[in-house]
Every structure is written in structure tokens, then in C-alpha cells.
Amino acid sequence: MEFSAKYLILSDLRLVLESYQGDVTLNALVSHKQMMMSDPSFDPNFNILIDVRGCSFNMDKLDLQRFLEYGRSEAKMRFQRRTALLAETPEQTAATSLLVNRAHDMPILMEVFSTETAAMRWVGLQMTSFNFISMLLAGM
């Protein structure tokens, strides 16, 4: 299934929502990140919630390492913030956990979650925003 990624920048909540669908490859992921970071509304200080529940990772350990190298070289990816990765399957959890473990030297605090509520709490959202964010994620 072809990779598709969407993002929403919610400036009032200081949050970026991302949703990935299909087969994630290194080139597709880097292209998506470049496009998102070139958006004039993108603020590298905003927390990020990434929903990977609709994708499969077509990346090996070397690809994950290359993505981290890209992240280390890209100024807008090196800001201190929280990133929640919302996973559903064991494969998604393994791939995102590997990414989190290998990004230990970056200023980004990343965690993998299996529920929207836990992910939303991690990125600092108030409970009053949970239904709104869930609705946005469902529509992505």
C-alpha cells in the first residue's frame, strides 16, 4: 500500500498531529518531514503526536539509523519537545520503540503509546481537548 502522510498544525495547542498510512519507507518519511517543516506554520518547539496505527514500516535497522542521522542534521528536528508515537500492532510498537531507543542522544523526548489518551497526556494536552484531538485523528 502506498505511503500517505498528513499533518495538522494546531498553534493554539502548540501541537502538531501527524498520521501515516500505508508502507513507510525511508525516502517517503524524509520527504514528508521536509514538506511539514517547510510549512510556515510549523514551529519546532511544538509537541508532536504521530499516529502510526494505519501503517507498516518497510524499513530495516539501517534505514532507521539513516532517518536518525537525517534528524540529527536537520535543525528543525533537534529542538526540545515531546513526541508521542501512537502504535497498535506489535510490528508498529517494535519499529517505533527501536527509533525511541536509538534517539537517546537527541533533545526530543519520545515515547510509544497504545492509547490516544496516554499519548495526549504525554504531549501535555488538557482533558478538555481529548475529544477534539480524537476526532481530528479519526479524520486524518
DAJOSUL-V816865 format. One record per backbone hydrogen bond with DSSP energy under -1.0 kcal/mol. CO is the residue of the C=O (numbers start at 0). NH is the residue of the N-H. Records with the same first field share a line. If there is no record, write none. Layout:
# DAJOSUL-V816865
CO: NH, NH
This chain:
# DAJOSUL-V816865
0: 22
3: 20
5: 18
7: 16
9: 12, 14
13: 46
14: 9
15: 48
16: 7
17: 50
18: 5
20: 3
21: 55
23: 57
24: 28
25: 29
26: 30
27: 31
28: 32
29: 33
30: 34
31: 35
32: 36
33: 37
35: 38
38: 41
42: 45
46: 15
47: 83
48: 17
49: 85
50: 19
51: 54
53: 21
55: 23
59: 63
60: 64
61: 65
62: 66
63: 67
64: 68
65: 69
66: 70
67: 71
68: 72
69: 73
73: 76
74: 77
80: 108
81: 47
82: 110
83: 49
84: 112
85: 51
88: 92
89: 93
90: 94
91: 95
92: 96
93: 97
94: 98
95: 99
96: 100
97: 101
102: 105
108: 82
110: 84
112: 86
114: 118
115: 119
116: 120
117: 121
118: 122
119: 124
120: 123
125: 128
126: 129
128: 132
129: 133
130: 134
131: 135
132: 136
133: 137
134: 138
136: 139
